Amino acid sequence: MLFAYDGETPIGFSLFYHNYSTFLGQRGLFLEDLFVMPEARGKGVGYALLSALAEIAVSRDCGRMEWQVLKWNQLAIDFYIHIGAMQVEGWDTYRLIGEPLRRLASRT
Protein backbone atom coordinates (compact mmCIF):
# COMPACT_ATOMS: atom_id res chain seq x y z
CA MET A 1 0.00 0.00 0.00
CA LEU A 2 1.25 3.46 -0.88
CA PHE A 3 0.12 6.69 0.75
CA ALA A 4 0.23 10.26 -0.55
CA TYR A 5 0.57 13.17 1.86
CA ASP A 6 0.33 16.92 1.77
CA GLY A 7 2.70 17.68 4.60
CA GLU A 8 1.39 15.57 7.47
CA THR A 9 -2.10 15.20 6.00
CA PRO A 10 -2.93 11.99 4.10
CA ILE A 11 -4.58 12.85 0.78
CA GLY A 12 -4.56 9.56 -1.13
CA PHE A 13 -3.60 5.92 -1.28
CA SER A 14 -3.19 2.97 -3.59
CA LEU A 15 -3.74 -0.63 -2.55
CA PHE A 16 -2.06 -3.23 -4.76
CA TYR A 17 -0.85 -6.80 -4.85
CA HIS A 18 0.89 -9.20 -7.20
CA ASN A 19 -0.97 -11.56 -9.48
CA TYR A 20 0.25 -13.99 -12.11
CA SER A 21 -0.44 -14.00 -15.83
CA THR A 22 -0.53 -17.41 -17.45
CA PHE A 23 -0.64 -15.58 -20.81
CA LEU A 24 2.65 -13.79 -20.14
CA GLY A 25 4.20 -16.41 -17.91
CA GLN A 26 5.18 -13.80 -15.33
CA ARG A 27 3.79 -11.91 -12.41
CA GLY A 28 1.96 -8.65 -12.63
CA LEU A 29 0.85 -5.87 -10.35
CA PHE A 30 -2.88 -5.46 -9.71
CA LEU A 31 -4.14 -2.10 -8.46
CA GLU A 32 -7.08 -2.91 -6.21
CA ASP A 33 -7.91 0.65 -5.22
CA LEU A 34 -6.72 4.16 -5.99
CA PHE A 35 -8.23 6.99 -4.00
CA VAL A 36 -7.43 10.70 -3.84
CA MET A 37 -9.31 13.05 -1.55
CA PRO A 38 -11.71 15.22 -3.59
CA GLU A 39 -9.96 18.44 -2.59
CA ALA A 40 -6.60 17.05 -3.80
CA ARG A 41 -7.80 15.84 -7.20
CA GLY A 42 -6.40 17.48 -10.31
CA LYS A 43 -3.09 18.24 -8.59
CA GLY A 44 -1.06 15.26 -9.78
CA VAL A 45 -1.59 13.03 -6.74
CA GLY A 46 -3.18 10.16 -8.70
CA TYR A 47 -0.47 10.44 -11.33
CA ALA A 48 2.23 10.32 -8.65
CA LEU A 49 0.70 7.22 -7.06
CA LEU A 50 0.39 5.44 -10.42
CA SER A 51 3.92 6.45 -11.36
CA ALA A 52 5.24 5.01 -8.08
CA LEU A 53 3.31 1.79 -8.74
CA ALA A 54 4.73 1.58 -12.25
CA GLU A 55 8.21 1.96 -10.78
CA ILE A 56 7.49 -0.91 -8.37
CA ALA A 57 6.14 -3.07 -11.21
CA VAL A 58 9.21 -2.45 -13.39
CA SER A 59 11.65 -2.98 -10.53
CA ARG A 60 9.96 -6.30 -9.68
CA ASP A 61 10.00 -7.45 -13.31
CA CYS A 62 6.22 -7.47 -13.64
CA GLY A 63 4.90 -8.03 -17.14
CA ARG A 64 1.94 -5.71 -16.65
CA MET A 65 0.04 -3.48 -14.30
CA GLU A 66 -3.74 -3.57 -14.41
CA TRP A 67 -6.87 -2.46 -12.59
CA GLN A 68 -10.61 -2.12 -13.03
CA VAL A 69 -12.65 1.03 -13.39
CA LEU A 70 -16.40 1.54 -13.17
CA LYS A 71 -17.95 2.15 -16.59
CA TRP A 72 -19.63 5.36 -15.40
CA ASN A 73 -16.41 6.92 -14.05
CA GLN A 74 -15.54 8.87 -17.18
CA LEU A 75 -13.18 11.23 -15.33
CA ALA A 76 -11.04 8.26 -14.26
CA ILE A 77 -11.28 6.62 -17.69
CA ASP A 78 -10.09 9.82 -19.38
CA PHE A 79 -7.20 10.07 -16.92
CA TYR A 80 -6.14 6.46 -17.53
CA ILE A 81 -6.27 6.88 -21.30
CA HIS A 82 -4.25 10.10 -20.97
CA ILE A 83 -1.40 8.23 -19.24
CA GLY A 84 -1.39 5.52 -21.92
CA ALA A 85 -3.55 2.81 -20.39
CA MET A 86 -5.81 0.80 -22.66
CA GLN A 87 -9.10 -0.94 -22.03
CA VAL A 88 -8.91 -4.72 -22.09
CA GLU A 89 -11.44 -5.74 -24.72
CA GLY A 90 -13.36 -8.98 -24.41
CA TRP A 91 -13.29 -9.28 -20.62
CA ASP A 92 -16.08 -8.67 -18.10
CA THR A 93 -15.95 -9.05 -14.34
CA TYR A 94 -18.15 -11.65 -12.66
CA ARG A 95 -18.88 -11.86 -8.96
CA LEU A 96 -20.52 -14.23 -6.48
CA ILE A 97 -21.97 -12.68 -3.34
CA GLY A 98 -24.47 -13.61 -0.67
CA GLU A 99 -26.67 -16.63 -1.24
CA PRO A 100 -25.19 -17.70 -4.61
CA LEU A 101 -21.72 -17.74 -3.00
CA ARG A 102 -22.95 -19.78 -0.01
CA ARG A 103 -24.88 -22.15 -2.28
CA LEU A 104 -21.82 -22.84 -4.42
CA ALA A 105 -19.65 -23.28 -1.33
CA SER A 106 -22.02 -25.93 0.03
CA ARG A 107 -21.67 -28.10 -3.10
CA THR A 108 -18.66 -30.18 -2.25
C-alpha positions as CSV (number, residue, x, y, z in Angstrom):
1,M,0.0,0.0,0.0
2,L,1.3,3.5,-0.9
3,F,0.1,6.7,0.7
4,A,0.2,10.3,-0.5
5,Y,0.6,13.2,1.9
6,D,0.3,16.9,1.8
7,G,2.7,17.7,4.6
8,E,1.4,15.6,7.5
9,T,-2.1,15.2,6.0
10,P,-2.9,12.0,4.1
11,I,-4.6,12.8,0.8
12,G,-4.6,9.6,-1.1
13,F,-3.6,5.9,-1.3
14,S,-3.2,3.0,-3.6
15,L,-3.7,-0.6,-2.6
16,F,-2.1,-3.2,-4.8
17,Y,-0.8,-6.8,-4.9
18,H,0.9,-9.2,-7.2
19,N,-1.0,-11.6,-9.5
20,Y,0.2,-14.0,-12.1
21,S,-0.4,-14.0,-15.8
22,T,-0.5,-17.4,-17.5
23,F,-0.6,-15.6,-20.8
24,L,2.6,-13.8,-20.1
25,G,4.2,-16.4,-17.9
26,Q,5.2,-13.8,-15.3
27,R,3.8,-11.9,-12.4
28,G,2.0,-8.6,-12.6
29,L,0.8,-5.9,-10.3
30,F,-2.9,-5.5,-9.7
31,L,-4.1,-2.1,-8.5
32,E,-7.1,-2.9,-6.2
33,D,-7.9,0.6,-5.2
34,L,-6.7,4.2,-6.0
35,F,-8.2,7.0,-4.0
36,V,-7.4,10.7,-3.8
37,M,-9.3,13.1,-1.6
38,P,-11.7,15.2,-3.6
39,E,-10.0,18.4,-2.6
40,A,-6.6,17.1,-3.8
41,R,-7.8,15.8,-7.2
42,G,-6.4,17.5,-10.3
43,K,-3.1,18.2,-8.6
44,G,-1.1,15.3,-9.8
45,V,-1.6,13.0,-6.7
46,G,-3.2,10.2,-8.7
47,Y,-0.5,10.4,-11.3
48,A,2.2,10.3,-8.6
49,L,0.7,7.2,-7.1
50,L,0.4,5.4,-10.4
51,S,3.9,6.5,-11.4
52,A,5.2,5.0,-8.1
53,L,3.3,1.8,-8.7
54,A,4.7,1.6,-12.3
55,E,8.2,2.0,-10.8
56,I,7.5,-0.9,-8.4
57,A,6.1,-3.1,-11.2
58,V,9.2,-2.4,-13.4
59,S,11.7,-3.0,-10.5
60,R,10.0,-6.3,-9.7
61,D,10.0,-7.5,-13.3
62,C,6.2,-7.5,-13.6
63,G,4.9,-8.0,-17.1
64,R,1.9,-5.7,-16.7
65,M,0.0,-3.5,-14.3
66,E,-3.7,-3.6,-14.4
67,W,-6.9,-2.5,-12.6
68,Q,-10.6,-2.1,-13.0
69,V,-12.7,1.0,-13.4
70,L,-16.4,1.5,-13.2
71,K,-17.9,2.2,-16.6
72,W,-19.6,5.4,-15.4
73,N,-16.4,6.9,-14.0
74,Q,-15.5,8.9,-17.2
75,L,-13.2,11.2,-15.3
76,A,-11.0,8.3,-14.3
77,I,-11.3,6.6,-17.7
78,D,-10.1,9.8,-19.4
79,F,-7.2,10.1,-16.9
80,Y,-6.1,6.5,-17.5
81,I,-6.3,6.9,-21.3
82,H,-4.2,10.1,-21.0
83,I,-1.4,8.2,-19.2
84,G,-1.4,5.5,-21.9
85,A,-3.6,2.8,-20.4
86,M,-5.8,0.8,-22.7
87,Q,-9.1,-0.9,-22.0
88,V,-8.9,-4.7,-22.1
89,E,-11.4,-5.7,-24.7
90,G,-13.4,-9.0,-24.4
91,W,-13.3,-9.3,-20.6
92,D,-16.1,-8.7,-18.1
93,T,-15.9,-9.0,-14.3
94,Y,-18.2,-11.6,-12.7
95,R,-18.9,-11.9,-9.0
96,L,-20.5,-14.2,-6.5
97,I,-22.0,-12.7,-3.3
98,G,-24.5,-13.6,-0.7
99,E,-26.7,-16.6,-1.2
100,P,-25.2,-17.7,-4.6
101,L,-21.7,-17.7,-3.0
102,R,-22.9,-19.8,0.0
103,R,-24.9,-22.1,-2.3
104,L,-21.8,-22.8,-4.4
105,A,-19.6,-23.3,-1.3
106,S,-22.0,-25.9,0.0
107,R,-21.7,-28.1,-3.1
108,T,-18.7,-30.2,-2.2
